[in-house]
Amino acid sequence: MKAFVHCGGAETLALKGALLLYESRSRAFGVWHEGMLGSGEAPQLGAAQALSAEFVRHLCQGFKVQQGLEILPENTLVWSSEFVVWWSRRTSRRMYFRKNDEVPAGVSGGQFSQPALLWCVSGQELAVRALSMNRRPDADTPLMIAPFWNVDGSTGRVCLGSMRTPDIAGTAALAEWEKAFFESEFTHQTGARRLVQGAKGYFDVWEQVRGGRRSFPSSCLAPANETLSDLIRRCS
């Protein structure tokens, strides 16, 4: 198959390189191959090079790609095209647990009070931490382990499993990430660190806040041993 590109005029074009994109279900990345002359002056592609932020900026300038301007919601803490951190106040959410021997009968699908939460999206990866206070965190705010199955206690990283990630961009995606998280099935504990403290068992805490009438007890949140600024440096 032959392909032709008409650019207009008589300007000679030379191969600069090729950008190759790879994608799996949960992540995507790109590499750059520099163009070079091979034997007989036939163009060839060099070895793959990791993309840098500076390269992507220059590429966007070359294509005259501009991001639309948006007014950020007040709950947004950090914002860039590939990295965003925001927080949500205490609320009540419905939760779904996959049936197994650990899940008490009748728990899945119930309404439960939730602590204030910190959300972090980097590319297509989601991390969640909890907040002991129901207010906007600052750089030095200590973070707590999010008390959810599917969330690694050490890193806060969410095992996406069958969770459907948002197919929209911009500030509208923030609420969609939260919705997708709570509408997915909580299947198992991820990692070795305990998700809650000061309780007889994991589901003892959720039984206390079942129905949404009682606030999630901050005393049951376990320290994550990092601040907001620590998380930003680690995940960005």
N, C-alpha and C positions, 0 to 999 in steps of 0.2 A: 504494500500500500504506500502511495506517495502522498505527502501532505505539503501544502503550499500556504505561505503566509504573505499577504500583500500589505506592505507598510507604506506604500506611496513613495514617489520620487525614485531617484537612482542611487540612493545611499547604500553603500556596501555594509552588510551586517556580518559580524564575526562572532563565533561561539564564545561566550564569556564563561559559561558553566551551567550546571543543572542543579535544581533544588528537588530532592526526593523526599516525599512525605510517607511516613509509616504510621499505621493506626491499629490499635487493638481495641477491645471493648471498653477498657477503662482509661487508656492514655493514648497520646499521639506525640510524635516528635519528627523533626526534619533534619536533614543533613545536606551539606553543600559540597558539590564536586566541581573543582576548578577545571575549566576547559584548557586543553593543551594540544599542541600539534603532535601527531604520532608519526609513524613511518609513512613515507610518501605524502607528507603534509596533510594526512587525513586527521580530522579533529578527534580527540579522545578525552575521556573524563578521568581526572585524577582521583586520588584517594578521598574518602569521605571525611569531612570536617564538621565538628559540632557547630551549630549555629550560635552566634553571640547576639546579645541584645543590640549591639551597635550595628551589626550586619542587618538585622531585621528592620531597624530604623531606616537605614539607607535604602533597603529594598522598598519599603513603604513610600519613601520620598520619591523613588524612581517611578513607581506606579501612581504617584499622587494620591495615595490612600490616606484618607483623613477619618479619624473617629468622630462620630457625632457628639456634640456637647450634651451633657446631661446634668441636671441638678441632683446631687446626691442626697439620698434620704438621711435623716438625722441619726439613724442607727448605724450608718456606715463609718468604719474607723480607718480603713486603708483601702485605696482603690487604684488599680492600674488595669491595663488590658488583660493581663494574665494572672493577677493576684488581687484578691479582695478579702477583707476581714470585716465582719459586722457582728452585732449582738442583738439578742431578742430578750424582751422582758419575760418575767414569770407569767405563765399562762397555763391553760389546760389543753391537753392533746389526747386524741385517741391513739392507742398503741396496739400493734398486732404482733403476737409471738407465735412462732412455729411450735406446734404441739410436740412435746417430748416429756420425759419423766420429771424434769425439773419445773415445768410450768404448771402452776396450780390450775385446777379446772375453773373455767369461766373468766380467766384473767384476760385472755386475748380479745381485743376489740373493745376493751373498757376505756373509760375516760380517766386520765390521770393528770394531777398537777405536775408542772414541770418547773425546774429551777431556771433562773436566767441563764442563757447560753451564749457562748461565743462561737461563731462560725468562721471557717477559713477555707477558701477555695483557691487552689493553685493549679492552673490548667484544668484538668478534669478530675483532680483529687480533692476530696473533702475531708476536713478535720473538724472535730467538735470538742470544745471544752465547756465546763460549767463555771458559773460565777456565784460566789457566796452572797453577794449583795445585788439587789435589784436596781442597779444604776449603771450608767455608762462607764466602762472601765477606762483607765488611763494607762500610760506605758508601764507603770510600776505595779499595777493591780495583779495580785497573785491569782493564778488560775487553778481551777479544780478539775478533777477527772470527771468527764461526762458519764453519768450513771446508766449507760446503755450497753446492751449487747451489741455486737458488730463494731464497737468502737474500741480501739486499742488504748488501754489505760496509760501506757508510757508515752505515746506520741499523739494521741487524739485522732489518729487516722481512721477513717471509716472503711470497713470492708464493704464495698458497694454491692457485691452479690448480684441480686436481680433488681436492684434499685435502678430506676430509670432516671438518668441525669437530664437536666433541662436542655431543650433544644433551642432555647432563646438566649440572647446575650443582653448585656446592659443591666441596669438596676432592677428590671423586672425579673431577672433570673434569681435574685436573692430569695424571694418568697417561694419560688419554685423549688429551690434546693431544700428549704425547710419542709415543704409539703412532700417532696419525694422521700426525704429521710423518714418522716413519720408514717408515710403510707407504705413503706417497705416493711418486710417481715424481719423482726428481731429473732435471729436463729441461734446464736451462741456467744459465749464470752470470748473475746479476742485478746490475747496476751496474758501475761502472768499476774499483773497488778490487780488488786481488788478494786472493784468499781465503786463500792460504798464502804462506809465505816460506821462503827457504833450501832450495828443492827444485828439481829439474830441471823438473818440471811438476806440474800439479794431481794427476794420477792416480799420479804417482810416490810421493806421500805415502800415498795409500790402499793402494798395493801393499805398502808397508812394514808396514802394520798389518792387512793382510788375514789372515783366519783368527783374529784376536783374541788371538794369543799375545804380541804386543809392544804395549806401551802407545803411545798416540798421542804423538808427540814434541812437547813444548811449544815447542821451538825453531822448529817450523814454523808456529806460530800467529802471525798478524800482529796488532799492536796496533790496537785500535779507537779509540784516542785519547779515551776517556771512562771514567769510573768508574761504579760502581753508582749512586751518588747522582745523577750526571749523567743516566744513563738514566732513572731514576725521574722526575726533573724534566721531562725531555723527553717522556716517553710518557704520563705521568699527566694 
